[in-house]
Amino acid sequence: MTIAVKAARPLPRRSETRVRRGLRTAAAPAQSEHLAWRQPVAGLWVAETPSAYLGMIDQTNEGYTASAADGRTLGSFASLADAKIAVYANWFRPQKTGFLGWMRRRA
């Protein structure tokens, strides 16, 4: 099941845009990727795009535990929908922690 679309390419830089009749347009349209949820076994949901693994959700006795692609736990949730939203939100805004994350935010 496909539930989301995200631009696979960052916004164009100023040098990659052209001005035509006073309007700024991108040189080429951005490609997109679709997030798909797979359920390989009962109680496990895996989020992926054609080019990347995004995270997973594991059903536990307490609810659903969402994990990011790098293994971080995104939290425990009462519903599957809330856990999917956490993985989806992490896809758009991944947390950058530690020294390397700080260096990436500065760039």
C-alpha positions in Angstrom: 0.0 0.0 0.0 1.4 3.4 -1.0 0.6 6.2 1.4 3.0 9.0 0.8 5.2 10.8 -1.7 8.4 12.7 -1.0 10.7 14.6 -3.3 13.8 12.6 -3.9 15.8 15.6 -4.9 16.5 18.8 -2.8 15.1 22.1 -4.0 17.1 23.6 -6.9 19.8 26.1 -6.1 19.6 29.6 -7.4 22.1 28.7 -10.2 19.8 25.8 -11.3 16.7 28.0 -11.8 16.0 30.3 -14.7 13.9 33.4 -14.8 11.3 33.6 -17.6 9.0 36.6 -17.9 9.7 37.6 -14.3 8.8 34.1 -12.9 11.4 31.8 -11.4 11.0 28.2 -12.6 13.0 25.1 -11.8 15.3 23.7 -14.6 13.7 20.2 -14.2 10.9 18.7 -12.2 12.0 16.9 -9.0 11.6 13.1 -9.0 9.5 11.6 -6.2 9.5 8.4 -4.2 6.6 6.4 -2.8 6.6 5.0 0.7 5.3 1.5 0.8 4.4 -0.6 3.8 5.1 -4.4 3.7 4.1 -7.0 6.2 6.6 -9.9 5.9 5.3 -11.7 9.0 2.4 -11.2 11.4 3.1 -8.3 13.8 5.8 -6.7 11.7 5.5 -3.8 9.3 8.4 -2.5 7.2 8.5 0.9 5.5 10.5 1.3 2.3 10.9 3.2 -0.9 12.3 1.8 -4.1 15.7 3.1 -3.1 15.8 3.0 0.7 14.7 1.2 3.9 13.0 3.7 6.2 12.1 1.8 9.4 9.8 -0.8 10.9 7.0 -1.3 13.4 6.8 -4.2 15.7 3.6 -5.2 17.5 4.1 -5.9 21.2 1.8 -6.6 24.2 1.8 -2.9 25.1 1.0 -1.7 21.5 3.3 -0.9 18.6 7.1 0.1 18.7 8.4 2.1 15.8 12.1 2.1 14.8 14.0 4.3 12.4 16.2 3.0 9.6 19.3 3.6 11.8 17.9 1.4 14.6 16.7 4.3 16.9 13.4 3.6 18.7 10.9 6.3 17.7 8.6 5.4 20.5 5.8 3.1 21.6 2.3 3.8 20.3 -1.2 2.6 21.2 -2.3 2.3 17.5 -0.6 1.2 14.3 -1.6 4.4 12.6 0.3 6.5 15.1 3.4 4.3 14.8 3.2 4.7 11.0 3.0 8.4 11.3 6.2 8.4 13.5 8.1 6.5 10.9 6.7 8.7 8.1 7.6 11.9 10.0 11.1 10.6 10.6 11.5 10.1 6.9 10.9 13.8 6.3 12.7 15.2 9.4 15.3 12.7 10.6 16.8 13.5 13.9 20.5 14.3 13.8 22.1 13.7 17.1 25.6 13.6 18.5 28.7 15.4 17.1 28.1 14.2 13.5 24.5 15.3 13.6 25.7 18.7 14.8 28.2 19.0 12.0 25.5 18.1 9.4 23.1 20.8 10.8 25.9 23.4 10.5 26.4 22.6 6.8 
